[in-house]
Amino acid sequence: MKRIFLDHASTTKVDEEVLHAMLPYFAQYFGNPSSIHSYGREAREAIDTARTHVGEILGARDDEIIFTAGGTESDNLAIKGIAYLNKEKRTTKGPHIITSTIEHPGVLEVCRHLETQGFQVKYLPVDNQGLINLETLQASISKNTFLFSFMFANNEIGTIEPIEEIGKIAQEHEITLHTDAVQAVTKIPIDVKKQHIDMLALSSHKIYGPKGIGALYLRNGVKIQPIIHGGGHEKGMRSSTLNTPGIVGLGKACELAKKRMTTDNSRMKTLRDSLIKNVLQIEESYLNGHPEKRLVNNAHFRFTGIEGESLLLGLDEQGIATSTGSACSSQKLQASHVLLAIGLDPVQAHGSLRLSLGRENTKEEITYVSKVLPQIVERLRTMSPLWNR
């Protein structure tokens, strides 16, 4: 049976060149990079090279890159790290942190935790396409606001936020800007200096690197407290023996993505647009998220009268892997907080499907999906009490 992977927003396979670059650091160059002997120096040199490649894809200096275990840890380190340093600014009035209602749980759960510690958090609403209103953001700033945290692009509906404009507002008010860019890195050109970004989280396994490794961009001059204490690795910001093979893999993935980005993104956008056009020919099908300001590989739909999980399983039977929402919360039964935040009711939210493309998907695969999907929708609707046609 044909197998097609259209769930790249959840993860990607490790690129063969990435795997090849990693392999020597499991057994041949296995030294602890903190050691000063030749084994350690070999590992340290590889890490330094990887740090440079990660910095280059962000327009950052290599000494502004902190390696972590993934995007969620990077978000935690950024938000908790700066919050703990700003404890003295807490008051009973006004928000201290401003974020949005559609953030990844790696941000939302951190903010909810900080609320239990006495911090105030303002959760900005979004419009029906998932965009933040900049005037609302301006109006929400108080003298006690020290942090903005807004994702660069939404992991479910693919909407791209106006990060550069948000960055300008942050800079004008001397507020630190953190962005979860896990979905955006390699899909959108990023220049942390031009876009006024102070802290940025990324994850290796979203860009054809290995799982269990990520990075935080921390602009020189931005002060945070560590949340993991120990031997003082990563300039004291993230103690733990460095994961040399994983870091090498992340660095190689960034190096390859920088070379391939223009070609890959052009291909994916063409395939995505074809997929959207074909799927929207299905009766009572709708595109979730912004029609233009969206990730090049994201197509997120809802279908009246059917449940997304049944649709996912029907596609899986045909060899097509998709998602009903964020992979980090796809096993939860409640409706997606992102879809509810853009104004969908729970029934509409449960009737949604996310298809996310990768660099290896082909025109032939999109043609096959476009043929199979309408058949599955029609079959499910014949069994649905919600479909009255």
Short mmCIF file of the C-alpha atoms (twelve columns), coordinates in Angstrom:
data_MODEL
# 
_entry.id   MODEL 
# 
loop_
_atom_site.group_PDB 
_atom_site.id 
_atom_site.type_symbol 
_atom_site.label_atom_id 
_atom_site.label_alt_id 
_atom_site.label_comp_id 
_atom_site.label_asym_id 
_atom_site.label_seq_id 
_atom_site.Cartn_x 
_atom_site.Cartn_y 
_atom_site.Cartn_z 
_atom_site.pdbx_PDB_model_num 
ATOM 1   C CA . MET A 1   0.000   0.000  0.000  1 
ATOM 2   C CA . LYS A 2   1.160   3.522  -0.799 1 
ATOM 3   C CA . ARG A 3   2.306   5.383  2.330  1 
ATOM 4   C CA . ILE A 4   2.226   9.181  2.423  1 
ATOM 5   C CA . PHE A 5   3.374   11.267 5.393  1 
ATOM 6   C CA . LEU A 6   1.506   14.564 5.717  1 
ATOM 7   C CA . ASP A 7   2.159   15.220 9.384  1 
ATOM 8   C CA . HIS A 8   5.441   17.125 9.200  1 
ATOM 9   C CA . ALA A 9   4.218   19.723 11.694 1 
ATOM 10  C CA . SER A 10  4.392   16.964 14.311 1 
ATOM 11  C CA . THR A 11  7.827   15.669 13.327 1 
ATOM 12  C CA . THR A 12  10.122  14.966 10.387 1 
ATOM 13  C CA . LYS A 13  12.367  12.047 9.570  1 
ATOM 14  C CA . VAL A 14  16.083  12.493 10.127 1 
ATOM 15  C CA . ASP A 15  17.748  13.518 6.891  1 
ATOM 16  C CA . GLU A 16  20.291  10.964 5.674  1 
ATOM 17  C CA . GLU A 17  23.038  13.600 5.593  1 
ATOM 18  C CA . VAL A 18  22.157  14.570 9.165  1 
ATOM 19  C CA . LEU A 19  22.313  10.945 10.304 1 
ATOM 20  C CA . HIS A 20  25.637  10.461 8.511  1 
ATOM 21  C CA . ALA A 21  27.060  13.536 10.252 1 
ATOM 22  C CA . MET A 22  25.893  12.300 13.668 1 
ATOM 23  C CA . LEU A 23  27.111  8.707  13.569 1 
ATOM 24  C CA . PRO A 24  30.825  9.278  14.331 1 
ATOM 25  C CA . TYR A 25  29.923  11.101 17.555 1 
ATOM 26  C CA . PHE A 26  28.289  8.061  19.136 1 
ATOM 27  C CA . ALA A 27  31.393  5.867  19.178 1 
ATOM 28  C CA . GLN A 28  34.392  7.364  17.387 1 
ATOM 29  C CA . TYR A 29  34.381  10.919 18.756 1 
ATOM 30  C CA . PHE A 30  32.652  10.130 22.034 1 
ATOM 31  C CA . GLY A 31  34.537  12.454 24.363 1 
ATOM 32  C CA . ASN A 32  32.880  14.755 26.874 1 
ATOM 33  C CA . PRO A 33  33.052  18.229 25.298 1 
ATOM 34  C CA . SER A 34  33.840  19.713 28.718 1 
ATOM 35  C CA . SER A 35  37.079  17.701 28.913 1 
ATOM 36  C CA . ILE A 36  40.302  19.397 27.834 1 
ATOM 37  C CA . HIS A 37  42.021  16.308 26.397 1 
ATOM 38  C CA . SER A 38  41.929  15.497 22.674 1 
ATOM 39  C CA . TYR A 39  38.730  13.436 22.924 1 
ATOM 40  C CA . GLY A 40  36.941  16.338 24.544 1 
ATOM 41  C CA . ARG A 41  38.386  18.876 22.116 1 
ATOM 42  C CA . GLU A 42  37.102  16.856 19.142 1 
ATOM 43  C CA . ALA A 43  33.590  16.928 20.543 1 
ATOM 44  C CA . ARG A 44  33.841  20.622 21.458 1 
ATOM 45  C CA . GLU A 45  34.962  21.534 17.945 1 
ATOM 46  C CA . ALA A 46  31.931  19.768 16.463 1 
ATOM 47  C CA . ILE A 47  29.636  21.581 18.883 1 
ATOM 48  C CA . ASP A 48  31.177  24.937 18.024 1 
ATOM 49  C CA . THR A 49  30.588  24.263 14.325 1 
ATOM 50  C CA . ALA A 50  26.973  23.289 14.985 1 
ATOM 51  C CA . ARG A 51  26.418  26.402 17.089 1 
ATOM 52  C CA . THR A 52  27.587  28.524 14.169 1 
ATOM 53  C CA . HIS A 53  25.173  26.802 11.763 1 
ATOM 54  C CA . VAL A 54  22.233  27.317 14.138 1 
ATOM 55  C CA . GLY A 55  23.149  30.965 14.556 1 
ATOM 56  C CA . GLU A 56  23.436  31.502 10.811 1 
ATOM 57  C CA . ILE A 57  19.899  30.347 10.081 1 
ATOM 58  C CA . LEU A 58  18.616  32.928 12.587 1 
ATOM 59  C CA . GLY A 59  20.952  35.794 11.766 1 
ATOM 60  C CA . ALA A 60  22.442  35.414 15.237 1 
ATOM 61  C CA . ARG A 61  25.932  35.206 16.686 1 
ATOM 62  C CA . ASP A 62  27.047  31.728 17.675 1 
ATOM 63  C CA . ASP A 63  27.575  32.875 21.280 1 
ATOM 64  C CA . GLU A 64  23.850  33.708 21.440 1 
ATOM 65  C CA . ILE A 65  22.819  30.049 20.988 1 
ATOM 66  C CA . ILE A 66  22.078  27.846 24.004 1 
ATOM 67  C CA . PHE A 67  21.491  24.149 23.352 1 
ATOM 68  C CA . THR A 68  18.533  22.515 25.136 1 
ATOM 69  C CA . ALA A 69  16.562  19.270 24.899 1 
ATOM 70  C CA . GLY A 70  13.920  20.770 22.590 1 
ATOM 71  C CA . GLY A 71  11.448  23.551 21.926 1 
ATOM 72  C CA . THR A 72  9.487   23.098 25.139 1 
ATOM 73  C CA . GLU A 73  12.586  23.366 27.309 1 
ATOM 74  C CA . SER A 74  13.691  26.428 25.349 1 
ATOM 75  C CA . ASP A 75  10.308  28.074 25.983 1 
ATOM 76  C CA . ASN A 76  10.519  27.203 29.678 1 
ATOM 77  C CA . LEU A 77  14.046  28.529 29.998 1 
ATOM 78  C CA . ALA A 78  13.203  31.791 28.251 1 
ATOM 79  C CA . ILE A 79  9.936   32.595 30.005 1 
ATOM 80  C CA . LYS A 80  10.705  31.311 33.505 1 
ATOM 81  C CA . GLY A 81  14.270  32.550 33.276 1 
ATOM 82  C CA . ILE A 82  13.300  36.163 32.662 1 
ATOM 83  C CA . ALA A 83  10.251  35.997 34.946 1 
ATOM 84  C CA . TYR A 84  12.293  34.852 37.940 1 
ATOM 85  C CA . LEU A 85  14.680  37.717 37.291 1 
ATOM 86  C CA . ASN A 86  11.745  40.155 37.339 1 
ATOM 87  C CA . LYS A 87  10.148  39.001 40.585 1 
ATOM 88  C CA . GLU A 88  10.582  42.391 42.162 1 
ATOM 89  C CA . LYS A 89  8.355   43.969 39.481 1 
ATOM 90  C CA . ARG A 90  5.281   42.023 40.535 1 
ATOM 91  C CA . THR A 91  2.302   44.077 41.671 1 
ATOM 92  C CA . THR A 92  -1.377  43.375 42.127 1 
ATOM 93  C CA . LYS A 93  -2.323  45.522 39.146 1 
ATOM 94  C CA . GLY A 94  -1.787  45.130 35.431 1 
ATOM 95  C CA . PRO A 95  -0.360  42.289 33.329 1 
ATOM 96  C CA . HIS A 96  3.322   41.529 33.561 1 
ATOM 97  C CA . ILE A 97  3.474   39.041 30.707 1 
ATOM 98  C CA . ILE A 98  1.466   39.378 27.513 1 
ATOM 99  C CA . THR A 99  0.863   36.336 25.345 1 
ATOM 100 C CA . SER A 100 -1.983  35.011 23.181 1 
ATOM 101 C CA . THR A 101 -4.754  32.470 23.513 1 
ATOM 102 C CA . ILE A 102 -3.365  30.300 20.697 1 
ATOM 103 C CA . GLU A 103 0.139   29.635 21.974 1 
ATOM 104 C CA . HIS A 104 1.673   26.166 22.167 1 
ATOM 105 C CA . PRO A 105 1.205   24.415 25.536 1 
ATOM 106 C CA . GLY A 106 4.942   24.881 26.047 1 
ATOM 107 C CA . VAL A 107 4.142   28.573 26.513 1 
ATOM 108 C CA . LEU A 108 0.598   28.519 27.900 1 
ATOM 109 C CA . GLU A 109 1.329   26.020 30.661 1 
ATOM 110 C CA . VAL A 110 4.426   27.971 31.690 1 
ATOM 111 C CA . CYS A 111 2.359   31.158 31.929 1 
ATOM 112 C CA . ARG A 112 -0.328  29.393 33.953 1 
ATOM 113 C CA . HIS A 113 2.350   28.098 36.296 1 
ATOM 114 C CA . LEU A 114 3.756   31.607 36.732 1 
ATOM 115 C CA . GLU A 115 0.279   32.865 37.610 1 
ATOM 116 C CA . THR A 116 0.356   30.539 40.619 1 
ATOM 117 C CA . GLN A 117 3.626   32.215 41.609 1 
ATOM 118 C CA . GLY A 118 2.065   35.681 41.732 1 
ATOM 119 C CA . PHE A 119 2.741   36.843 38.176 1 
ATOM 120 C CA . GLN A 120 -0.010  38.469 36.130 1 
ATOM 121 C CA . VAL A 121 -0.575  37.273 32.546 1 
ATOM 122 C CA . LYS A 122 -2.687  38.846 29.813 1 
ATOM 123 C CA . TYR A 123 -3.896  36.390 27.157 1 
ATOM 124 C CA . LEU A 124 -4.665  38.366 24.007 1 
ATOM 125 C CA . PRO A 125 -7.497  37.151 21.768 1 
ATOM 126 C CA . VAL A 126 -6.973  36.606 18.047 1 
ATOM 127 C CA . ASP A 127 -9.260  37.177 15.075 1 
ATOM 128 C CA . ASN A 128 -11.020 34.402 13.172 1 
ATOM 129 C CA . GLN A 129 -7.879  33.764 11.123 1 
ATOM 130 C CA . GLY A 130 -5.592  33.585 14.137 1 
ATOM 131 C CA . LEU A 131 -3.937  36.998 13.939 1 
ATOM 132 C CA . ILE A 132 -3.066  39.185 16.913 1 
ATOM 133 C CA . ASN A 133 -4.408  42.745 16.825 1 
ATOM 134 C CA . LEU A 134 -1.514  45.154 17.303 1 
ATOM 135 C CA . GLU A 135 -3.746  47.916 18.670 1 
ATOM 136 C CA . THR A 136 -5.052  45.529 21.320 1 
ATOM 137 C CA . LEU A 137 -1.471  44.619 22.136 1 
ATOM 138 C CA . GLN A 138 -0.532  48.286 22.530 1 
ATOM 139 C CA . ALA A 139 -3.525  48.889 24.785 1 
ATOM 140 C CA . SER A 140 -2.615  45.914 26.988 1 
ATOM 141 C CA . ILE A 141 0.828   47.186 27.952 1 
ATOM 142 C CA . SER A 142 1.246   48.416 31.506 1 
ATOM 143 C CA . LYS A 143 4.210   49.852 33.365 1 
ATOM 144 C CA . ASN A 144 4.744   46.375 34.821 1 
ATOM 145 C CA . THR A 145 4.890   44.497 31.505 1 
ATOM 146 C CA . PHE A 146 8.332   42.994 31.029 1 
ATOM 147 C CA . LEU A 147 7.706   40.194 28.492 1 
ATOM 148 C CA . PHE A 148 5.855   39.492 25.260 1 
ATOM 149 C CA . SER A 149 5.625   35.828 24.245 1 
ATOM 150 C CA . PHE A 150 4.078   35.199 20.847 1 
ATOM 151 C CA . MET A 151 4.624   32.273 18.518 1 
ATOM 152 C CA . PHE A 152 6.076   33.104 15.121 1 
ATOM 153 C CA . ALA A 153 3.655   30.786 13.314 1 
ATOM 154 C CA . ASN A 154 0.881   28.676 14.759 1 
ATOM 155 C CA . ASN A 155 1.543   24.956 14.964 1 
ATOM 156 C CA . GLU A 156 -2.066  24.016 14.156 1 
ATOM 157 C CA . ILE A 157 -3.576  26.476 11.682 1 
ATOM 158 C CA . GLY A 158 -0.290  27.781 10.263 1 
ATOM 159 C CA . THR A 159 -1.068  31.488 10.645 1 
ATOM 160 C CA . ILE A 160 2.062   33.664 10.675 1 
ATOM 161 C CA . GLU A 161 2.026   36.439 13.267 1 
ATOM 162 C CA . PRO A 162 3.424   39.959 12.612 1 
ATOM 163 C CA . ILE A 163 6.515   39.314 14.702 1 
ATOM 164 C CA . GLU A 164 8.570   42.187 13.314 1 
ATOM 165 C CA . GLU A 165 5.813   44.686 14.143 1 
ATOM 166 C CA . ILE A 166 5.409   43.121 17.590 1 
ATOM 167 C CA . GLY A 167 9.164   43.411 18.009 1 
ATOM 168 C CA . LYS A 168 9.076   47.123 17.218 1 
ATOM 169 C CA . ILE A 169 6.393   47.660 19.862 1 
ATOM 170 C CA . ALA A 170 8.428   45.677 22.365 1 
ATOM 171 C CA . GLN A 171 11.527  47.702 21.608 1 
ATOM 172 C CA . GLU A 172 9.670   51.020 21.948 1 
ATOM 173 C CA . HIS A 173 8.468   50.027 25.419 1 
ATOM 174 C CA . GLU A 174 11.698  48.288 26.494 1 
ATOM 175 C CA . ILE A 175 9.890   44.956 26.761 1 
ATOM 176 C CA . THR A 176 11.625  41.653 26.022 1 
ATOM 177 C CA . LEU A 177 10.177  39.658 23.102 1 
ATOM 178 C CA . HIS A 178 10.215  35.858 23.172 1 
ATOM 179 C CA . THR A 179 8.907   33.839 20.236 1 
ATOM 180 C CA . ASP A 180 8.274   30.137 19.864 1 
ATOM 181 C CA . ALA A 181 9.553   29.654 16.319 1 
ATOM 182 C CA . VAL A 182 9.497   25.859 16.298 1 
ATOM 183 C CA . GLN A 183 7.230   25.743 13.233 1 
ATOM 184 C CA . ALA A 184 8.688   28.839 11.572 1 
ATOM 185 C CA . VAL A 185 12.391  28.025 11.456 1 
ATOM 186 C CA . THR A 186 13.344  27.065 7.867  1 
ATOM 187 C CA . LYS A 187 9.781   27.870 6.626  1 
ATOM 188 C CA . ILE A 188 10.144  31.644 7.037  1 
ATOM 189 C CA . PRO A 189 13.284  33.775 6.628  1 
ATOM 190 C CA . ILE A 190 14.308  34.799 10.138 1 
ATOM 191 C CA . ASP A 191 16.606  37.655 11.098 1 
ATOM 192 C CA . VAL A 192 16.441  38.076 14.852 1 
ATOM 193 C CA . LYS A 193 18.121  41.479 14.750 1 
ATOM 194 C CA . LYS A 194 15.899  42.940 12.013 1 
ATOM 195 C CA . GLN A 195 12.775  41.472 13.629 1 
ATOM 196 C CA . HIS A 196 13.734  42.754 17.107 1 
ATOM 197 C CA . ILE A 197 13.570  39.284 18.681 1 
ATOM 198 C CA . ASP A 198 15.264  38.858 22.052 1 
ATOM 199 C CA . MET A 199 14.636  35.148 22.674 1 
ATOM 200 C CA . LEU A 200 13.652  32.437 20.189 1 
ATOM 201 C CA . ALA A 201 12.931  28.727 20.674 1 
ATOM 202 C CA . LEU A 202 13.543  26.088 18.011 1 
ATOM 203 C CA . SER A 203 13.419  22.305 17.799 1 
ATOM 204 C CA . SER A 204 15.592  19.940 15.788 1 
ATOM 205 C CA . HIS A 205 13.041  17.257 14.952 1 
ATOM 206 C CA . LYS A 206 10.827  19.721 13.066 1 
ATOM 207 C CA . ILE A 207 13.609  20.438 10.561 1 
ATOM 208 C CA . TYR A 208 14.885  16.924 9.707  1 
ATOM 209 C CA . GLY A 209 17.160  16.667 12.706 1 
ATOM 210 C CA . PRO A 210 17.042  14.216 15.628 1 
ATOM 211 C CA . LYS A 211 14.557  14.320 18.491 1 
ATOM 212 C CA . GLY A 212 15.614  15.391 21.957 1 
ATOM 213 C CA . ILE A 213 17.635  18.462 20.972 1 
ATOM 214 C CA . GLY A 214 16.724  22.114 20.484 1 
ATOM 215 C CA . ALA A 215 18.092  25.579 21.041 1 
ATOM 216 C CA . LEU A 216 17.289  28.934 22.559 1 
ATOM 217 C CA . TYR A 217 18.503  32.115 20.918 1 
ATOM 218 C CA . LEU A 218 19.271  34.563 23.715 1 
ATOM 219 C CA . ARG A 219 20.276  38.002 22.524 1 
ATOM 220 C CA . ASN A 220 23.483  39.290 24.054 1 
ATOM 221 C CA . GLY A 221 22.543  41.592 26.910 1 
ATOM 222 C CA . VAL A 222 19.267  39.846 27.803 1 
ATOM 223 C CA . LYS A 223 19.511  38.473 31.321 1 
ATOM 224 C CA . ILE A 224 17.711  35.326 32.490 1 
ATOM 225 C CA . GLN A 225 18.084  32.886 35.351 1 
ATOM 226 C CA . PRO A 226 18.811  29.204 34.658 1 
ATOM 227 C CA . ILE A 227 16.096  26.692 35.522 1 
ATOM 228 C CA . ILE A 228 18.424  23.662 35.494 1 
ATOM 229 C CA . HIS A 229 21.343  23.888 37.916 1 
ATOM 230 C CA . GLY A 230 24.470  21.776 37.945 1 
ATOM 231 C CA . GLY A 231 27.866  21.963 36.352 1 
ATOM 232 C CA . GLY A 232 27.345  25.328 34.669 1 
ATOM 233 C CA . HIS A 233 27.287  24.184 31.043 1 
ATOM 234 C CA . GLU A 234 26.173  26.542 28.255 1 
ATOM 235 C CA . LYS A 235 27.494  29.639 30.025 1 
ATOM 236 C CA . GLY A 236 25.652  28.574 33.149 1 
ATOM 237 C CA . MET A 237 22.283  28.721 31.412 1 
ATOM 238 C CA . ARG A 238 21.692  24.969 30.934 1 
ATOM 239 C CA . SER A 239 23.647  22.537 33.062 1 
ATOM 240 C CA . SER A 240 24.002  18.986 31.723 1 
ATOM 241 C CA . THR A 241 26.652  17.184 29.701 1 
ATOM 242 C CA . LEU A 242 26.121  18.299 26.140 1 
ATOM 243 C CA . ASN A 243 24.407  15.898 23.743 1 
ATOM 244 C CA . THR A 244 27.133  15.947 21.119 1 
ATOM 245 C CA . PRO A 245 25.485  13.689 18.491 1 
ATOM 246 C CA . GLY A 246 22.185  15.540 18.822 1 
ATOM 247 C CA . ILE A 247 23.836  18.955 18.596 1 
ATOM 248 C CA . VAL A 248 25.818  17.858 15.530 1 
ATOM 249 C CA . GLY A 249 22.538  16.688 13.984 1 
ATOM 250 C CA . LEU A 250 20.777  19.974 14.700 1 
ATOM 251 C CA . GLY A 251 23.684  21.930 13.274 1 
ATOM 252 C CA . LYS A 252 23.741  19.842 10.107 1 
ATOM 253 C CA . ALA A 253 19.971  20.159 9.721  1 
ATOM 254 C CA . CYS A 254 20.297  23.947 9.916  1 
ATOM 255 C CA . GLU A 255 23.188  23.945 7.449  1 
ATOM 256 C CA . LEU A 256 21.198  21.893 4.935  1 
ATOM 257 C CA . ALA A 257 18.015  23.904 5.438  1 
ATOM 258 C CA . LYS A 258 19.828  27.176 4.795  1 
ATOM 259 C CA . LYS A 259 21.005  25.842 1.434  1 
ATOM 260 C CA . ARG A 260 17.659  24.282 0.466  1 
ATOM 261 C CA . MET A 261 15.188  26.737 1.978  1 
ATOM 262 C CA . THR A 262 14.270  28.695 -1.135 1 
ATOM 263 C CA . THR A 263 13.801  25.598 -3.306 1 
ATOM 264 C CA . ASP A 264 12.064  23.515 -0.636 1 
ATOM 265 C CA . ASN A 265 9.644   26.257 0.372  1 
ATOM 266 C CA . SER A 266 8.724   27.051 -3.207 1 
ATOM 267 C CA . ARG A 267 7.930   23.393 -3.874 1 
ATOM 268 C CA . MET A 268 5.911   22.978 -0.698 1 
ATOM 269 C CA . LYS A 269 3.920   26.142 -1.326 1 
ATOM 270 C CA . THR A 270 3.005   24.973 -4.822 1 
ATOM 271 C CA . LEU A 271 1.880   21.590 -3.502 1 
ATOM 272 C CA . ARG A 272 0.057   23.173 -0.576 1 
ATOM 273 C CA . ASP A 273 -1.857  25.553 -2.839 1 
ATOM 274 C CA . SER A 274 -2.853  22.668 -5.105 1 
ATOM 275 C CA . LEU A 275 -4.016  20.649 -2.107 1 
ATOM 276 C CA . ILE A 276 -6.072  23.541 -0.715 1 
ATOM 277 C CA . LYS A 277 -7.688  24.183 -4.085 1 
ATOM 278 C CA . ASN A 278 -8.637  20.538 -4.499 1 
ATOM 279 C CA . VAL A 279 -9.932  20.007 -0.970 1 
ATOM 280 C CA . LEU A 280 -12.078 23.139 -0.971 1 
ATOM 281 C CA . GLN A 281 -14.035 21.673 -3.888 1 
ATOM 282 C CA . ILE A 282 -15.576 19.277 -1.347 1 
ATOM 283 C CA . GLU A 283 -19.007 20.446 -0.281 1 
ATOM 284 C CA . GLU A 284 -18.979 22.404 2.999  1 
ATOM 285 C CA . SER A 285 -15.242 22.255 3.484  1 
ATOM 286 C CA . TYR A 286 -13.407 25.276 4.882  1 
ATOM 287 C CA . LEU A 287 -9.825  26.441 5.362  1 
ATOM 288 C CA . ASN A 288 -8.824  27.263 8.938  1 
ATOM 289 C CA . GLY A 289 -6.232  29.981 9.465  1 
ATOM 290 C CA . HIS A 290 -5.145  32.884 7.323  1 
ATOM 291 C CA . PRO A 291 -5.483  32.241 3.555  1 
ATOM 292 C CA . GLU A 292 -2.206  34.023 2.736  1 
ATOM 293 C CA . LYS A 293 -0.224  34.655 5.922  1 
ATOM 294 C CA . ARG A 294 0.331   30.973 6.578  1 
ATOM 295 C CA . LEU A 295 3.182   28.506 6.627  1 
ATOM 296 C CA . VAL A 296 4.156   27.195 3.207  1 
ATOM 297 C CA . ASN A 297 3.550   23.605 4.295  1 
ATOM 298 C CA . ASN A 298 0.317   23.973 6.294  1 
ATOM 299 C CA . ALA A 299 -3.211  23.153 5.100  1 
ATOM 300 C CA . HIS A 300 -5.812  23.001 7.875  1 
ATOM 301 C CA . PHE A 301 -9.445  22.214 7.026  1 
ATOM 302 C CA . ARG A 302 -12.771 21.622 8.676  1 
ATOM 303 C CA . PHE A 303 -15.611 19.575 7.243  1 
ATOM 304 C CA . THR A 304 -19.248 19.945 8.227  1 
ATOM 305 C CA . GLY A 305 -20.946 16.836 9.528  1 
ATOM 306 C CA . ILE A 306 -17.960 14.595 10.307 1 
ATOM 307 C CA . GLU A 307 -15.488 14.077 13.102 1 
ATOM 308 C CA . GLY A 308 -11.808 14.695 12.477 1 
ATOM 309 C CA . GLU A 309 -10.545 11.572 14.199 1 
ATOM 310 C CA . SER A 310 -12.711 9.342  12.005 1 
ATOM 311 C CA . LEU A 311 -11.372 11.174 8.983  1 
ATOM 312 C CA . LEU A 312 -7.812  10.717 10.208 1 
ATOM 313 C CA . LEU A 313 -8.354  6.969  10.666 1 
ATOM 314 C CA . GLY A 314 -9.977  6.673  7.251  1 
ATOM 315 C CA . LEU A 315 -6.985  8.354  5.650  1 
ATOM 316 C CA . ASP A 316 -4.603  6.172  7.643  1 
ATOM 317 C CA . GLU A 317 -6.312  3.079  6.225  1 
ATOM 318 C CA . GLN A 318 -5.352  4.435  2.805  1 
ATOM 319 C CA . GLY A 319 -1.734  4.946  3.888  1 
ATOM 320 C CA . ILE A 320 -2.023  8.706  4.483  1 
ATOM 321 C CA . ALA A 321 -0.741  10.056 7.811  1 
ATOM 322 C CA . THR A 322 -2.325  13.318 8.973  1 
ATOM 323 C CA . SER A 323 -3.347  14.993 12.226 1 
ATOM 324 C CA . THR A 324 -6.478  16.430 13.801 1 
ATOM 325 C CA . GLY A 325 -4.450  19.168 15.461 1 
ATOM 326 C CA . SER A 326 -1.282  19.629 17.456 1 
ATOM 327 C CA . ALA A 327 0.616   16.381 17.927 1 
ATOM 328 C CA . CYS A 328 1.502   17.483 21.458 1 
ATOM 329 C CA . SER A 329 -2.170  17.366 22.458 1 
ATOM 330 C CA . SER A 330 -3.780  15.171 19.797 1 
ATOM 331 C CA . GLN A 331 -4.632  12.427 22.297 1 
ATOM 332 C CA . LYS A 332 -6.743  14.799 24.373 1 
ATOM 333 C CA . LEU A 333 -10.496 14.575 23.863 1 
ATOM 334 C CA . GLN A 334 -11.303 18.261 24.291 1 
ATOM 335 C CA . ALA A 335 -11.548 20.543 21.293 1 
ATOM 336 C CA . SER A 336 -8.387  22.371 20.244 1 
ATOM 337 C CA . HIS A 337 -7.894  25.608 22.185 1 
ATOM 338 C CA . VAL A 338 -6.565  27.184 18.975 1 
ATOM 339 C CA . LEU A 339 -9.702  26.391 16.985 1 
ATOM 340 C CA . LEU A 340 -11.971 27.571 19.799 1 
ATOM 341 C CA . ALA A 341 -9.937  30.790 20.028 1 
ATOM 342 C CA . ILE A 342 -10.568 31.615 16.348 1 
ATOM 343 C CA . GLY A 343 -14.309 31.310 16.928 1 
ATOM 344 C CA . LEU A 344 -15.156 27.735 15.982 1 
ATOM 345 C CA . ASP A 345 -17.616 25.870 18.162 1 
ATOM 346 C CA . PRO A 346 -16.598 22.455 19.581 1 
ATOM 347 C CA . VAL A 347 -18.401 20.531 16.822 1 
ATOM 348 C CA . GLN A 348 -16.634 22.515 14.092 1 
ATOM 349 C CA . ALA A 349 -13.315 22.158 15.884 1 
ATOM 350 C CA . HIS A 350 -13.697 18.381 16.137 1 
ATOM 351 C CA . GLY A 351 -14.371 18.261 12.394 1 
ATOM 352 C CA . SER A 352 -10.950 19.640 11.515 1 
ATOM 353 C CA . LEU A 353 -7.926  18.075 9.856  1 
ATOM 354 C CA . ARG A 354 -4.319  19.251 9.540  1 
ATOM 355 C CA . LEU A 355 -2.179  18.233 6.579  1 
ATOM 356 C CA . SER A 356 1.429   19.430 6.762  1 
ATOM 357 C CA . LEU A 357 3.872   18.856 3.945  1 
ATOM 358 C CA . GLY A 358 7.588   18.161 3.911  1 
ATOM 359 C CA . ARG A 359 10.411  18.475 1.425  1 
ATOM 360 C CA . GLU A 360 9.978   14.864 0.237  1 
ATOM 361 C CA . ASN A 361 6.275   15.071 -0.698 1 
ATOM 362 C CA . THR A 362 5.483   14.899 -4.412 1 
ATOM 363 C CA . LYS A 363 2.855   16.120 -6.832 1 
ATOM 364 C CA . GLU A 364 1.731   12.525 -7.330 1 
ATOM 365 C CA . GLU A 365 1.114   12.145 -3.595 1 
ATOM 366 C CA . ILE A 366 -0.992  15.304 -3.456 1 
ATOM 367 C CA . THR A 367 -3.002  14.054 -6.438 1 
ATOM 368 C CA . TYR A 368 -3.631  10.763 -4.635 1 
ATOM 369 C CA . VAL A 369 -4.712  12.509 -1.424 1 
ATOM 370 C CA . SER A 370 -6.973  14.842 -3.376 1 
ATOM 371 C CA . LYS A 371 -8.669  11.799 -4.892 1 
ATOM 372 C CA . VAL A 372 -9.018  9.753  -1.707 1 
ATOM 373 C CA . LEU A 373 -10.083 12.459 0.741  1 
ATOM 374 C CA . PRO A 374 -13.442 13.360 -0.903 1 
ATOM 375 C CA . GLN A 375 -14.398 9.675  -0.978 1 
ATOM 376 C CA . ILE A 376 -13.728 9.291  2.740  1 
ATOM 377 C CA . VAL A 377 -15.618 12.489 3.568  1 
ATOM 378 C CA . GLU A 378 -18.627 11.296 1.557  1 
ATOM 379 C CA . ARG A 379 -18.581 7.873  3.231  1 
ATOM 380 C CA . LEU A 380 -18.385 9.328  6.730  1 
ATOM 381 C CA . ARG A 381 -21.168 11.774 6.034  1 
ATOM 382 C CA . THR A 382 -23.540 8.977  5.035  1 
ATOM 383 C CA . MET A 383 -23.119 7.638  8.594  1 
ATOM 384 C CA . SER A 384 -23.197 10.987 10.387 1 
ATOM 385 C CA . PRO A 385 -26.254 12.242 12.290 1 
ATOM 386 C CA . LEU A 386 -24.847 15.751 11.876 1 
ATOM 387 C CA . TRP A 387 -25.039 15.637 8.085  1 
ATOM 388 C CA . ASN A 388 -28.507 16.464 6.772  1 
ATOM 389 C CA . ARG A 389 -27.982 16.390 3.002  1 
# 
